Amino acid sequence: MSNARDISDSGHQLVAWINFNGAQVTNPASTTGIRQSFGVSSVLDGGVGEYDVYFENAMPDLNYCVVAGQNSTTYTTGQRTHQYYSESHNDYTTTFFRINCKTELGVVADTQTVNVAVFR
């Protein structure tokens, strides 16, 4: 088992990150709603609570890890939200990945602050 330093030294490291306002993300994909990012070219609004995050440079394969978090309430309803990373083959490619947000009641909802880090 490798420790974090060994993994980092062998090239497995943070390759992209983003902080964005889900309520301001648009379709087609753009930088609207992005507060700050690195290694991300744009975000696409795929519908309420659904965001496709596009990489500046395509990943060489699907062997990357996405870690996501958000503020605890939605922008529109004030209910607590949770977020999950979609792993369907269509939602996970070398050029983008999908993030989905739902309220504590399981209803999809836009989230005001979405934070994502990608490691490879």
Secondary structure, DSSP 8 states (H G I E B T S, - for coil): ---HHHHHHTT--EEEEEEE-GGG--SS-BSTTEEEEESEEEEEEEETTEEEEEESS--SSS--EEEEEE-SBBTTT--BEEEEE--SGGGB-SSEEEEEEEETTS-B--BS-EEEEEE-
